[in-house]
Amino acid sequence: MKISAALLSLTWIITVHAQQQAPSSTTPTLDNFREWVSYIRPEGDEDAWREIPWRNNFIPAVEEAKALDRPILLWAMNGNPCGET
């Protein structure tokens, strides 16, 4: 099961990256700056999450979710996101 999930993930990653044209050089320089900017910027619906009306306050979000009969995604974090705590 884990191998199937890993292969599926790897296939997806290869497919996504195969669609993007990589910069001519692996090292960013002043000469290939624009290539790197266009390579790194999200394309199409890759940044669609920005259009979601996220809520900052928990209680109003709970009330809204109850009224709309929708689930809630609660993102909670303790410490450094890089694990350097």
PDB file of N, CA, C and O in Angstrom:
ATOM      1  N   MET A   1       0.823  -1.193   0.000  1.00  0.00           N
ATOM      2  CA  MET A   1       0.000   0.000   0.000  1.00  0.00           C
ATOM      3  C   MET A   1       0.868   1.257   0.000  1.00  0.00           C
ATOM      4  O   MET A   1       0.626   2.191  -0.766  1.00  0.00           O
ATOM      5  N   LYS A   2       1.891   1.271   0.875  1.00  0.00           N
ATOM      6  CA  LYS A   2       2.765   2.441   0.941  1.00  0.00           C
ATOM      7  C   LYS A   2       3.548   2.604  -0.356  1.00  0.00           C
ATOM      8  O   LYS A   2       3.802   3.726  -0.796  1.00  0.00           O
ATOM      9  N   ILE A   3       3.932   1.482  -0.969  1.00  0.00           N
ATOM     10  CA  ILE A   3       4.681   1.554  -2.230  1.00  0.00           C
ATOM     11  C   ILE A   3       3.794   2.123  -3.326  1.00  0.00           C
ATOM     12  O   ILE A   3       4.251   2.922  -4.143  1.00  0.00           O
ATOM     13  N   SER A   4       2.527   1.717  -3.351  1.00  0.00           N
ATOM     14  CA  SER A   4       1.591   2.240  -4.355  1.00  0.00           C
ATOM     15  C   SER A   4       1.411   3.742  -4.209  1.00  0.00           C
ATOM     16  O   SER A   4       1.402   4.471  -5.201  1.00  0.00           O
ATOM     17  N   ALA A   5       1.269   4.207  -2.967  1.00  0.00           N
ATOM     18  CA  ALA A   5       1.108   5.639  -2.721  1.00  0.00           C
ATOM     19  C   ALA A   5       2.362   6.396  -3.120  1.00  0.00           C
ATOM     20  O   ALA A   5       2.274   7.485  -3.688  1.00  0.00           O
ATOM     21  N   ALA A   6       3.525   5.834  -2.830  1.00  0.00           N
ATOM     22  CA  ALA A   6       4.785   6.482  -3.187  1.00  0.00           C
ATOM     23  C   ALA A   6       4.939   6.563  -4.698  1.00  0.00           C
ATOM     24  O   ALA A   6       5.359   7.594  -5.225  1.00  0.00           O
ATOM     25  N   LEU A   7       4.601   5.479  -5.402  1.00  0.00           N
ATOM     26  CA  LEU A   7       4.700   5.490  -6.866  1.00  0.00           C
ATOM     27  C   LEU A   7       3.723   6.476  -7.488  1.00  0.00           C
ATOM     28  O   LEU A   7       4.051   7.164  -8.455  1.00  0.00           O
ATOM     29  N   LEU A   8       2.522   6.539  -6.927  1.00  0.00           N
ATOM     30  CA  LEU A   8       1.533   7.492  -7.424  1.00  0.00           C
ATOM     31  C   LEU A   8       2.021   8.923  -7.216  1.00  0.00           C
ATOM     32  O   LEU A   8       1.898   9.760  -8.111  1.00  0.00           O
ATOM     33  N   SER A   9       2.572   9.202  -6.041  1.00  0.00           N
ATOM     34  CA  SER A   9       3.095  10.540  -5.756  1.00  0.00           C
ATOM     35  C   SER A   9       4.241  10.882  -6.689  1.00  0.00           C
ATOM     36  O   SER A   9       4.298  11.990  -7.222  1.00  0.00           O
ATOM     37  N   LEU A  10       5.147   9.948  -6.890  1.00  0.00           N
ATOM     38  CA  LEU A  10       6.292  10.180  -7.771  1.00  0.00           C
ATOM     39  C   LEU A  10       5.830  10.430  -9.203  1.00  0.00           C
ATOM     40  O   LEU A  10       6.358  11.312  -9.880  1.00  0.00           O
ATOM     41  N   THR A  11       4.855   9.664  -9.663  1.00  0.00           N
ATOM     42  CA  THR A  11       4.317   9.865 -11.015  1.00  0.00           C
ATOM     43  C   THR A  11       3.711  11.250 -11.157  1.00  0.00           C
ATOM     44  O   THR A  11       3.905  11.916 -12.174  1.00  0.00           O
ATOM     45  N   TRP A  12       2.975  11.687 -10.134  1.00  0.00           N
ATOM     46  CA  TRP A  12       2.362  13.013 -10.177  1.00  0.00           C
ATOM     47  C   TRP A  12       3.437  14.100 -10.224  1.00  0.00           C
ATOM     48  O   TRP A  12       3.328  15.045 -11.005  1.00  0.00           O
ATOM     49  N   ILE A  13       4.475  13.970  -9.394  1.00  0.00           N
ATOM     50  CA  ILE A  13       5.548  14.965  -9.355  1.00  0.00           C
ATOM     51  C   ILE A  13       6.250  15.045 -10.703  1.00  0.00           C
ATOM     52  O   ILE A  13       6.517  16.138 -11.202  1.00  0.00           O
ATOM     53  N   ILE A  14       6.545  13.905 -11.288  1.00  0.00           N
ATOM     54  CA  ILE A  14       7.221  13.889 -12.593  1.00  0.00           C
ATOM     55  C   ILE A  14       6.340  14.521 -13.655  1.00  0.00           C
ATOM     56  O   ILE A  14       6.831  15.272 -14.497  1.00  0.00           O
ATOM     57  N   THR A  15       5.054  14.232 -13.627  1.00  0.00           N
ATOM     58  CA  THR A  15       4.124  14.803 -14.607  1.00  0.00           C
ATOM     59  C   THR A  15       4.050  16.311 -14.485  1.00  0.00           C
ATOM     60  O   THR A  15       4.088  17.019 -15.491  1.00  0.00           O
ATOM     61  N   VAL A  16       3.945  16.809 -13.263  1.00  0.00           N
ATOM     62  CA  VAL A  16       3.841  18.252 -13.044  1.00  0.00           C
ATOM     63  C   VAL A  16       5.110  18.948 -13.491  1.00  0.00           C
ATOM     64  O   VAL A  16       5.050  19.969 -14.176  1.00  0.00           O
ATOM     65  N   HIS A  17       6.257  18.410 -13.114  1.00  0.00           N
ATOM     66  CA  HIS A  17       7.519  19.062 -13.461  1.00  0.00           C
ATOM     67  C   HIS A  17       7.873  18.901 -14.935  1.00  0.00           C
ATOM     68  O   HIS A  17       8.611  19.721 -15.480  1.00  0.00           O
ATOM     69  N   ALA A  18       7.372  17.880 -15.578  1.00  0.00           N
ATOM     70  CA  ALA A  18       7.638  17.699 -16.999  1.00  0.00           C
ATOM     71  C   ALA A  18       6.930  18.763 -17.822  1.00  0.00           C
ATOM     72  O   ALA A  18       7.364  19.076 -18.931  1.00  0.00           O
ATOM     73  N   GLN A  19       5.841  19.326 -17.294  1.00  0.00           N
ATOM     74  CA  GLN A  19       5.097  20.341 -18.017  1.00  0.00           C
ATOM     75  C   GLN A  19       5.783  21.704 -17.972  1.00  0.00           C
ATOM     76  O   GLN A  19       5.541  22.548 -18.834  1.00  0.00           O
ATOM     77  N   GLN A  20       6.620  21.920 -16.990  1.00  0.00           N
ATOM     78  CA  GLN A  20       7.288  23.202 -16.839  1.00  0.00           C
ATOM     79  C   GLN A  20       8.646  23.160 -17.519  1.00  0.00           C
ATOM     80  O   GLN A  20       9.349  22.152 -17.457  1.00  0.00           O
ATOM     81  N   GLN A  21       9.006  24.244 -18.160  1.00  0.00           N
ATOM     82  CA  GLN A  21      10.303  24.331 -18.822  1.00  0.00           C
ATOM     83  C   GLN A  21      11.330  24.824 -17.813  1.00  0.00           C
ATOM     84  O   GLN A  21      11.239  25.954 -17.333  1.00  0.00           O
ATOM     85  N   ALA A  22      12.300  23.987 -17.493  1.00  0.00           N
ATOM     86  CA  ALA A  22      13.327  24.346 -16.522  1.00  0.00           C
ATOM     87  C   ALA A  22      14.268  25.388 -17.115  1.00  0.00           C
ATOM     88  O   ALA A  22      14.477  25.410 -18.328  1.00  0.00           O
ATOM     89  N   PRO A  23      14.834  26.245 -16.285  1.00  0.00           N
ATOM     90  CA  PRO A  23      15.805  27.227 -16.760  1.00  0.00           C
ATOM     91  C   PRO A  23      17.017  26.545 -17.386  1.00  0.00           C
ATOM     92  O   PRO A  23      17.328  25.396 -17.073  1.00  0.00           O
ATOM     93  N   SER A  24      17.688  27.260 -18.263  1.00  0.00           N
ATOM     94  CA  SER A  24      18.831  26.685 -18.982  1.00  0.00           C
ATOM     95  C   SER A  24      19.988  26.328 -18.062  1.00  0.00           C
ATOM     96  O   SER A  24      20.753  25.410 -18.357  1.00  0.00           O
ATOM     97  N   SER A  25      20.125  27.043 -16.951  1.00  0.00           N
ATOM     98  CA  SER A  25      21.199  26.772 -16.003  1.00  0.00           C
ATOM     99  C   SER A  25      20.602  26.415 -14.644  1.00  0.00           C
ATOM    100  O   SER A  25      19.554  26.938 -14.265  1.00  0.00           O
ATOM    101  N   THR A  26      21.266  25.529 -13.917  1.00  0.00           N
ATOM    102  CA  THR A  26      20.768  25.146 -12.599  1.00  0.00           C
ATOM    103  C   THR A  26      21.112  26.169 -11.528  1.00  0.00           C
ATOM    104  O   THR A  26      20.608  26.090 -10.407  1.00  0.00           O
ATOM    105  N   THR A  27      21.957  27.116 -11.860  1.00  0.00           N
ATOM    106  CA  THR A  27      22.339  28.155 -10.916  1.00  0.00           C
ATOM    107  C   THR A  27      21.731  29.486 -11.339  1.00  0.00           C
ATOM    108  O   THR A  27      21.985  29.947 -12.451  1.00  0.00           O
ATOM    109  N   PRO A  28      20.926  30.118 -10.471  1.00  0.00           N
ATOM    110  CA  PRO A  28      20.362  31.421 -10.818  1.00  0.00           C
ATOM    111  C   PRO A  28      21.462  32.486 -10.930  1.00  0.00           C
ATOM    112  O   PRO A  28      22.319  32.604 -10.054  1.00  0.00           O
ATOM    113  N   THR A  29      21.421  33.243 -12.003  1.00  0.00           N
ATOM    114  CA  THR A  29      22.360  34.346 -12.216  1.00  0.00           C
ATOM    115  C   THR A  29      21.572  35.551 -12.712  1.00  0.00           C
ATOM    116  O   THR A  29      20.366  35.453 -12.939  1.00  0.00           O
ATOM    117  N   LEU A  30      22.238  36.675 -12.879  1.00  0.00           N
ATOM    118  CA  LEU A  30      21.567  37.856 -13.426  1.00  0.00           C
ATOM    119  C   LEU A  30      21.123  37.618 -14.865  1.00  0.00           C
ATOM    120  O   LEU A  30      20.114  38.172 -15.299  1.00  0.00           O
ATOM    121  N   ASP A  31      21.861  36.807 -15.603  1.00  0.00           N
ATOM    122  CA  ASP A  31      21.517  36.554 -17.005  1.00  0.00           C
ATOM    123  C   ASP A  31      20.253  35.699 -17.163  1.00  0.00           C
ATOM    124  O   ASP A  31      19.483  35.907 -18.101  1.00  0.00           O
ATOM    125  N   ASN A  32      20.036  34.750 -16.264  1.00  0.00           N
ATOM    126  CA  ASN A  32      18.867  33.881 -16.404  1.00  0.00           C
ATOM    127  C   ASN A  32      17.794  34.173 -15.352  1.00  0.00           C
ATOM    128  O   ASN A  32      16.955  33.322 -15.056  1.00  0.00           O
ATOM    129  N   PHE A  33      17.829  35.370 -14.798  1.00  0.00           N
ATOM    130  CA  PHE A  33      16.885  35.753 -13.751  1.00  0.00           C
ATOM    131  C   PHE A  33      15.434  35.615 -14.198  1.00  0.00           C
ATOM    132  O   PHE A  33      14.611  35.046 -13.481  1.00  0.00           O
ATOM    133  N   ARG A  34      15.122  36.132 -15.377  1.00  0.00           N
ATOM    134  CA  ARG A  34      13.734  36.083 -15.864  1.00  0.00           C
ATOM    135  C   ARG A  34      13.269  34.653 -16.106  1.00  0.00           C
ATOM    136  O   ARG A  34      12.100  34.343 -15.880  1.00  0.00           O
ATOM    137  N   GLU A  35      14.161  33.777 -16.562  1.00  0.00           N
ATOM    138  CA  GLU A  35      13.806  32.369 -16.732  1.00  0.00           C
ATOM    139  C   GLU A  35      13.407  31.756 -15.394  1.00  0.00           C
ATOM    140  O   GLU A  35      12.414  31.034 -15.297  1.00  0.00           O
ATOM    141  N   TRP A  36      14.203  32.057 -14.360  1.00  0.00           N
ATOM    142  CA  TRP A  36      13.928  31.505 -13.032  1.00  0.00           C
ATOM    143  C   TRP A  36      12.622  32.056 -12.461  1.00  0.00           C
ATOM    144  O   TRP A  36      11.859  31.319 -11.837  1.00  0.00           O
ATOM    145  N   VAL A  37      12.365  33.338 -12.671  1.00  0.00           N
ATOM    146  CA  VAL A  37      11.125  33.930 -12.167  1.00  0.00           C
ATOM    147  C   VAL A  37       9.924  33.252 -12.822  1.00  0.00           C
ATOM    148  O   VAL A  37       8.971  32.898 -12.127  1.00  0.00           O
ATOM    149  N   SER A  38       9.947  33.066 -14.121  1.00  0.00           N
ATOM    150  CA  SER A  38       8.816  32.436 -14.799  1.00  0.00           C
ATOM    151  C   SER A  38       8.699  30.955 -14.431  1.00  0.00           C
ATOM    152  O   SER A  38       7.597  30.405 -14.446  1.00  0.00           O
ATOM    153  N   TYR A  39       9.812  30.305 -14.104  1.00  0.00           N
ATOM    154  CA  TYR A  39       9.790  28.897 -13.707  1.00  0.00           C
ATOM    155  C   TYR A  39       9.209  28.712 -12.309  1.00  0.00           C
ATOM    156  O   TYR A  39       8.494  27.744 -12.055  1.00  0.00           O
ATOM    157  N   ILE A  40       9.514  29.636 -11.408  1.00  0.00           N
ATOM    158  CA  ILE A  40       9.093  29.522 -10.013  1.00  0.00           C
ATOM    159  C   ILE A  40       7.656  29.984  -9.804  1.00  0.00           C
ATOM    160  O   ILE A  40       6.945  29.412  -8.978  1.00  0.00           O
ATOM    161  N   ARG A  41       7.213  31.009 -10.536  1.00  0.00           N
ATOM    162  CA  ARG A  41       5.857  31.539 -10.350  1.00  0.00           C
ATOM    163  C   ARG A  41       4.803  30.492 -10.615  1.00  0.00           C
ATOM    164  O   ARG A  41       4.925  29.713 -11.559  1.00  0.00           O
ATOM    165  N   PRO A  42       3.760  30.462  -9.788  1.00  0.00           N
ATOM    166  CA  PRO A  42       2.676  29.500 -10.022  1.00  0.00           C
ATOM    167  C   PRO A  42       1.946  29.800 -11.322  1.00  0.00           C
ATOM    168  O   PRO A  42       1.801  30.954 -11.723  1.00  0.00           O
ATOM    169  N   GLU A  43       1.490  28.731 -11.972  1.00  0.00           N
ATOM    170  CA  GLU A  43       0.765  28.871 -13.228  1.00  0.00           C
ATOM    171  C   GLU A  43      -0.637  28.290 -13.080  1.00  0.00           C
ATOM    172  O   GLU A  43      -0.859  27.384 -12.276  1.00  0.00           O
ATOM    173  N   GLY A  44      -1.561  28.803 -13.845  1.00  0.00           N
ATOM    174  CA  GLY A  44      -2.904  28.245 -13.877  1.00  0.00           C
ATOM    175  C   GLY A  44      -3.581  28.255 -12.518  1.00  0.00           C
ATOM    176  O   GLY A  44      -3.715  29.301 -11.882  1.00  0.00           O
ATOM    177  N   ASP A  45      -4.004  27.077 -12.082  1.00  0.00           N
ATOM    178  CA  ASP A  45      -4.730  26.988 -10.816  1.00  0.00           C
ATOM    179  C   ASP A  45      -3.835  26.580  -9.653  1.00  0.00           C
ATOM    180  O   ASP A  45      -4.345  26.134  -8.625  1.00  0.00           O
ATOM    181  N   GLU A  46      -2.518  26.719  -9.780  1.00  0.00           N
ATOM    182  CA  GLU A  46      -1.601  26.340  -8.703  1.00  0.00           C
ATOM    183  C   GLU A  46      -1.735  27.229  -7.471  1.00  0.00           C
ATOM    184  O   GLU A  46      -1.358  26.823  -6.372  1.00  0.00           O
ATOM    185  N   ASP A  47      -2.257  28.418  -7.641  1.00  0.00           N
ATOM    186  CA  ASP A  47      -2.452  29.287  -6.479  1.00  0.00           C
ATOM    187  C   ASP A  47      -3.940  29.587  -6.233  1.00  0.00           C
ATOM    188  O   ASP A  47      -4.300  30.652  -5.733  1.00  0.00           O
ATOM    189  N   ALA A  48      -4.781  28.628  -6.593  1.00  0.00           N
ATOM    190  CA  ALA A  48      -6.222  28.794  -6.402  1.00  0.00           C
ATOM    191  C   ALA A  48      -6.594  28.882  -4.922  1.00  0.00           C
ATOM    192  O   ALA A  48      -7.646  29.424  -4.582  1.00  0.00           O
ATOM    193  N   TRP A  49      -5.748  28.357  -4.047  1.00  0.00           N
ATOM    194  CA  TRP A  49      -6.032  28.405  -2.606  1.00  0.00           C
ATOM    195  C   TRP A  49      -6.116  29.839  -2.109  1.00  0.00           C
ATOM    196  O   TRP A  49      -6.722  30.089  -1.067  1.00  0.00           O
ATOM    197  N   ARG A  50      -5.525  30.783  -2.825  1.00  0.00           N
ATOM    198  CA  ARG A  50      -5.571  32.187  -2.400  1.00  0.00           C
ATOM    199  C   ARG A  50      -6.973  32.777  -2.525  1.00  0.00           C
ATOM    200  O   ARG A  50      -7.287  33.775  -1.876  1.00  0.00           O
ATOM    201  N   GLU A  51      -7.810  32.170  -3.347  1.00  0.00           N
ATOM    202  CA  GLU A  51      -9.164  32.667  -3.559  1.00  0.00           C
ATOM    203  C   GLU A  51     -10.141  32.162  -2.500  1.00  0.00           C
ATOM    204  O   GLU A  51     -11.278  32.631  -2.445  1.00  0.00           O
ATOM    205  N   ILE A  52      -9.725  31.225  -1.666  1.00  0.00           N
ATOM    206  CA  ILE A  52     -10.589  30.704  -0.611  1.00  0.00           C
ATOM    207  C   ILE A  52     -10.723  31.767   0.476  1.00  0.00           C
ATOM    208  O   ILE A  52      -9.715  32.317   0.920  1.00  0.00           O
ATOM    209  N   PRO A  53     -11.940  32.066   0.911  1.00  0.00           N
ATOM    210  CA  PRO A  53     -12.101  33.069   1.971  1.00  0.00           C
ATOM    211  C   PRO A  53     -11.768  32.470   3.345  1.00  0.00           C
ATOM    212  O   PRO A  53     -12.662  32.055   4.082  1.00  0.00           O
ATOM    213  N   TRP A  54     -10.480  32.433   3.676  1.00  0.00           N
ATOM    214  CA  TRP A  54     -10.017  31.856   4.939  1.00  0.00           C
ATOM    215  C   TRP A  54     -10.506  32.693   6.108  1.00  0.00           C
ATOM    216  O   TRP A  54     -10.708  33.900   5.978  1.00  0.00           O
ATOM    217  N   ARG A  55     -10.695  32.044   7.251  1.00  0.00           N
ATOM    218  CA  ARG A  55     -11.129  32.721   8.466  1.00  0.00           C
ATOM    219  C   ARG A  55      -9.996  32.729   9.485  1.00  0.00           C
ATOM    220  O   ARG A  55      -9.268  31.745   9.618  1.00  0.00           O
ATOM    221  N   ASN A  56      -9.847  33.836  10.202  1.00  0.00           N
ATOM    222  CA  ASN A  56      -8.792  33.970  11.206  1.00  0.00           C
ATOM    223  C   ASN A  56      -9.268  33.655  12.612  1.00  0.00           C
ATOM    224  O   ASN A  56      -8.461  33.309  13.475  1.00  0.00           O
ATOM    225  N   ASN A  57     -10.552  33.769  12.851  1.00  0.00           N
ATOM    226  CA  ASN A  57     -11.111  33.586  14.186  1.00  0.00           C
ATOM    227  C   ASN A  57     -11.915  32.298  14.244  1.00  0.00           C
ATOM    228  O   ASN A  57     -12.758  32.034  13.387  1.00  0.00           O
ATOM    229  N   PHE A  58     -11.639  31.499  15.270  1.00  0.00           N
ATOM    230  CA  PHE A  58     -12.214  30.162  15.348  1.00  0.00           C
ATOM    231  C   PHE A  58     -13.726  30.157  15.603  1.00  0.00           C
ATOM    232  O   PHE A  58     -14.468  29.501  14.873  1.00  0.00           O
ATOM    233  N   ILE A  59     -14.183  30.866  16.608  1.00  0.00           N
ATOM    234  CA  ILE A  59     -15.607  30.813  16.975  1.00  0.00           C
ATOM    235  C   ILE A  59     -16.512  31.301  15.839  1.00  0.00           C
ATOM    236  O   ILE A  59     -17.496  30.629  15.529  1.00  0.00           O
ATOM    237  N   PRO A  60     -16.216  32.447  15.206  1.00  0.00           N
ATOM    238  CA  PRO A  60     -17.064  32.832  14.064  1.00  0.00           C
ATOM    239  C   PRO A  60     -17.017  31.812  12.924  1.00  0.00           C
ATOM    240  O   PRO A  60     -18.006  31.629  12.215  1.00  0.00           O
ATOM    241  N   ALA A  61     -15.876  31.151  12.749  1.00  0.00           N
ATOM    242  CA  ALA A  61     -15.774  30.121  11.705  1.00  0.00           C
ATOM    243  C   ALA A  61     -16.645  28.914  12.046  1.00  0.00           C
ATOM    244  O   ALA A  61     -17.282  28.336  11.165  1.00  0.00           O
ATOM    245  N   VAL A  62     -16.671  28.534  13.319  1.00  0.00           N
ATOM    246  CA  VAL A  62     -17.518  27.420  13.756  1.00  0.00           C
ATOM    247  C   VAL A  62     -18.989  27.760  13.524  1.00  0.00           C
ATOM    248  O   VAL A  62     -19.747  26.932  13.020  1.00  0.00           O
ATOM    249  N   GLU A  63     -19.385  28.959  13.886  1.00  0.00           N
ATOM    250  CA  GLU A  63     -20.781  29.368  13.696  1.00  0.00           C
ATOM    251  C   GLU A  63     -21.161  29.369  12.216  1.00  0.00           C
ATOM    252  O   GLU A  63     -22.244  28.919  11.839  1.00  0.00           O
ATOM    253  N   GLU A  64     -20.258  29.877  11.391  1.00  0.00           N
ATOM    254  CA  GLU A  64     -20.517  29.903   9.945  1.00  0.00           C
ATOM    255  C   GLU A  64     -20.591  28.485   9.383  1.00  0.00           C
ATOM    256  O   GLU A  64     -21.466  28.188   8.569  1.00  0.00           O
ATOM    257  N   ALA A  65     -19.682  27.612   9.810  1.00  0.00           N
ATOM    258  CA  ALA A  65     -19.680  26.227   9.331  1.00  0.00           C
ATOM    259  C   ALA A  65     -20.958  25.500   9.735  1.00  0.00           C
ATOM    260  O   ALA A  65     -21.516  24.733   8.950  1.00  0.00           O
ATOM    261  N   LYS A  66     -21.419  25.741  10.955  1.00  0.00           N
ATOM    262  CA  LYS A  66     -22.674  25.122  11.402  1.00  0.00           C
ATOM    263  C   LYS A  66     -23.845  25.615  10.554  1.00  0.00           C
ATOM    264  O   LYS A  66     -24.696  24.825  10.144  1.00  0.00           O
ATOM    265  N   ALA A  67     -23.887  26.913  10.294  1.00  0.00           N
ATOM    266  CA  ALA A  67     -24.988  27.477   9.506  1.00  0.00           C
ATOM    267  C   ALA A  67     -24.987  26.937   8.072  1.00  0.00           C
ATOM    268  O   ALA A  67     -26.051  26.724   7.491  1.00  0.00           O
ATOM    269  N   LEU A  68     -23.799  26.714   7.502  1.00  0.00           N
ATOM    270  CA  LEU A  68     -23.694  26.236   6.125  1.00  0.00           C
ATOM    271  C   LEU A  68     -23.573  24.721   6.034  1.00  0.00           C
ATOM    272  O   LEU A  68     -23.519  24.170   4.934  1.00  0.00           O
ATOM    273  N   ASP A  69     -23.528  24.036   7.185  1.00  0.00           N
ATOM    274  CA  ASP A  69     -23.352  22.583   7.242  1.00  0.00           C
ATOM    275  C   ASP A  69     -22.099  22.151   6.478  1.00  0.00           C
ATOM    276  O   ASP A  69     -22.148  21.286   5.602  1.00  0.00           O
ATOM    277  N   ARG A  70     -20.981  22.777   6.834  1.00  0.00           N
ATOM    278  CA  ARG A  70     -19.696  22.492   6.198  1.00  0.00           C
ATOM    279  C   ARG A  70     -18.652  22.108   7.245  1.00  0.00           C
ATOM    280  O   ARG A  70     -18.777  22.475   8.413  1.00  0.00           O
ATOM    281  N   PRO A  71     -17.633  21.376   6.829  1.00  0.00           N
ATOM    282  CA  PRO A  71     -16.566  21.029   7.773  1.00  0.00           C
ATOM    283  C   PRO A  71     -15.603  22.197   7.971  1.00  0.00           C
ATOM    284  O   PRO A  71     -15.639  23.184   7.235  1.00  0.00           O
ATOM    285  N   ILE A  72     -14.742  22.066   8.980  1.00  0.00           N
ATOM    286  CA  ILE A  72     -13.735  23.084   9.276  1.00  0.00           C
ATOM    287  C   ILE A  72     -12.349  22.460   9.174  1.00  0.00           C
ATOM    288  O   ILE A  72     -12.125  21.349   9.656  1.00  0.00           O
ATOM    289  N   LEU A  73     -11.437  23.162   8.559  1.00  0.00           N
ATOM    290  CA  LEU A  73     -10.026  22.776   8.573  1.00  0.00           C
ATOM    291  C   LEU A  73      -9.347  23.666   9.604  1.00  0.00           C
ATOM    292  O   LEU A  73      -9.250  24.880   9.427  1.00  0.00           O
ATOM    293  N   LEU A  74      -8.882  23.050  10.674  1.00  0.00           N
ATOM    294  CA  LEU A  74      -8.186  23.797  11.718  1.00  0.00           C
ATOM    295  C   LEU A  74      -6.699  23.523  11.572  1.00  0.00           C
ATOM    296  O   LEU A  74      -6.255  22.383  11.714  1.00  0.00           O
ATOM    297  N   TRP A  75      -5.934  24.561  11.290  1.00  0.00           N
ATOM    298  CA  TRP A  75      -4.491  24.443  11.156  1.00  0.00           C
ATOM    299  C   TRP A  75      -3.885  25.012  12.420  1.00  0.00           C
ATOM    300  O   TRP A  75      -3.971  26.214  12.671  1.00  0.00           O
ATOM    301  N   ALA A  76      -3.270  24.150  13.217  1.00  0.00           N
ATOM    302  CA  ALA A  76      -2.639  24.577  14.454  1.00  0.00           C
ATOM    303  C   ALA A  76      -1.171  24.181  14.416  1.00  0.00           C
ATOM    304  O   ALA A  76      -0.822  23.111  13.918  1.00  0.00           O
ATOM    305  N   MET A  77      -0.331  25.030  14.934  1.00  0.00           N
ATOM    306  CA  MET A  77       1.103  24.769  14.891  1.00  0.00           C
ATOM    307  C   MET A  77       1.749  25.253  16.164  1.00  0.00           C
ATOM    308  O   MET A  77       1.366  26.283  16.718  1.00  0.00           O
ATOM    309  N   ASN A  78       2.722  24.512  16.619  1.00  0.00           N
ATOM    310  CA  ASN A  78       3.470  24.909  17.797  1.00  0.00           C
ATOM    311  C   ASN A  78       4.950  24.815  17.458  1.00  0.00           C
ATOM    312  O   ASN A  78       5.463  23.724  17.213  1.00  0.00           O
ATOM    313  N   GLY A  79       5.630  25.939  17.443  1.00  0.00           N
ATOM    314  CA  GLY A  79       7.062  25.924  17.158  1.00  0.00           C
ATOM    315  C   GLY A  79       7.398  26.387  15.755  1.00  0.00           C
ATOM    316  O   GLY A  79       6.542  26.881  15.022  1.00  0.00           O
ATOM    317  N   ASN A  80       8.625  26.222  15.405  1.00  0.00           N
ATOM    318  CA  ASN A  80       9.148  26.628  14.114  1.00  0.00           C
ATOM    319  C   ASN A  80       8.654  25.692  13.011  1.00  0.00           C
ATOM    320  O   ASN A  80       8.669  24.477  13.207  1.00  0.00           O
ATOM    321  N   PRO A  81       8.217  26.210  11.858  1.00  0.00           N
ATOM    322  CA  PRO A  81       7.731  25.340  10.791  1.00  0.00           C
ATOM    323  C   PRO A  81       8.829  24.455  10.207  1.00  0.00           C
ATOM    324  O   PRO A  81       8.521  23.459   9.554  1.00  0.00           O
ATOM    325  N   CYS A  82      10.072  24.782  10.418  1.00  0.00           N
ATOM    326  CA  CYS A  82      11.181  23.963   9.921  1.00  0.00           C
ATOM    327  C   CYS A  82      11.604  22.900  10.940  1.00  0.00           C
ATOM    328  O   CYS A  82      12.551  22.151  10.699  1.00  0.00           O
ATOM    329  N   GLY A  83      10.915  22.836  12.055  1.00  0.00           N
ATOM    330  CA  GLY A  83      11.243  21.854  13.072  1.00  0.00           C
ATOM    331  C   GLY A  83      12.460  22.203  13.904  1.00  0.00           C
ATOM    332  O   GLY A  83      13.077  21.321  14.502  1.00  0.00           O
ATOM    333  N   GLU A  84      12.804  23.451  13.949  1.00  0.00           N
ATOM    334  CA  GLU A  84      13.998  23.881  14.679  1.00  0.00           C
ATOM    335  C   GLU A  84      13.625  24.402  16.066  1.00  0.00           C
ATOM    336  O   GLU A  84      14.026  25.499  16.455  1.00  0.00           O
ATOM    337  N   THR A  85      12.855  23.607  16.802  1.00  0.00           N
ATOM    338  CA  THR A  85      12.440  24.062  18.129  1.00  0.00           C
ATOM    339  C   THR A  85      13.251  23.397  19.197  1.00  0.00           C
ATOM    340  O   THR A  85      13.043  23.657  20.382  1.00  0.00           O
TER     341      THR A  85
END
